[in-house]
Amino acid sequence: MHRLNLTIDESLYEQARSHSFVSKKSISQIVREGLSLYLAKETNDSVKAQLVLEAKDEQEILEILAEDDYITEDEFVKKFNL
């Protein structure tokens, strides 16, 4: 596990603290769960991020980042009525 420092505004912290108390989960657990849900969504950025992780070298990463026409699988299915 990695340690992460982040800064949030007071109202968001109070909401997280209250939710933590009610759900009997640590704020860290709530943040991990929320981040996991956010990253699980299939978006253009998530598709691009996965391609970057799978890239073989720096040049391939630069090409991926320069490209802006990625679409998600759901968007592809809708676009081509599959």
C-alpha positions in Angstrom: 0.0 0.0 0.0 1.1 3.6 -0.7 0.6 6.6 1.4 -1.0 9.6 -0.2 -1.4 13.1 1.1 -4.2 15.3 -0.3 -5.8 18.6 0.5 -9.6 19.0 0.6 -11.9 21.8 1.7 -13.4 21.9 5.2 -16.9 21.0 4.2 -15.8 17.9 2.2 -13.7 16.8 5.2 -16.6 17.2 7.6 -18.8 15.2 5.3 -16.2 12.5 5.1 -15.7 12.5 8.8 -19.4 12.2 9.5 -19.8 9.4 6.9 -16.8 7.7 8.5 -18.4 7.8 11.9 -21.8 6.6 10.7 -20.4 3.8 8.4 -17.7 2.8 10.9 -15.1 3.0 8.2 -11.9 5.1 8.2 -11.7 8.1 6.0 -8.9 6.3 4.2 -11.2 3.4 3.4 -13.9 5.8 2.1 -11.4 7.5 -0.1 -10.0 4.2 -1.4 -13.6 3.0 -2.2 -14.5 6.3 -3.9 -11.3 6.4 -6.0 -11.8 2.7 -7.0 -15.3 3.5 -8.2 -14.1 6.6 -10.1 -11.3 4.8 -11.8 -13.6 1.8 -12.7 -15.8 4.1 -14.9 -15.0 3.6 -18.6 -14.2 7.0 -20.0 -11.9 8.3 -22.7 -9.3 9.2 -20.0 -9.5 5.7 -18.5 -9.1 4.1 -21.9 -6.1 6.3 -22.5 -4.7 5.6 -19.0 -4.9 1.9 -19.6 -3.1 2.2 -23.0 -0.3 4.2 -21.3 0.1 1.5 -18.7 0.4 -1.1 -21.4 2.8 0.9 -23.6 6.1 -0.6 -24.4 8.2 2.5 -24.5 8.2 6.3 -24.1 7.5 7.0 -27.8 4.4 4.9 -27.6 3.2 6.8 -24.5 3.8 10.1 -26.3 1.8 8.9 -29.3 -1.1 7.8 -27.0 -1.1 11.2 -25.2 -1.1 13.1 -28.4 -4.1 11.2 -29.8 -7.5 12.6 -28.8 -9.9 10.4 -30.7 -10.3 7.4 -28.3 -13.9 6.3 -27.6 -15.1 3.9 -24.9 -16.5 0.5 -25.8 -20.0 1.7 -24.9 -19.6 4.7 -27.2 -18.4 2.4 -30.0 -21.4 0.1 -29.6 -23.9 3.0 -29.6 -22.2 4.7 -32.6 -22.3 1.5 -34.7 -25.6 0.1 -33.4 -24.0 -3.1 -32.2 
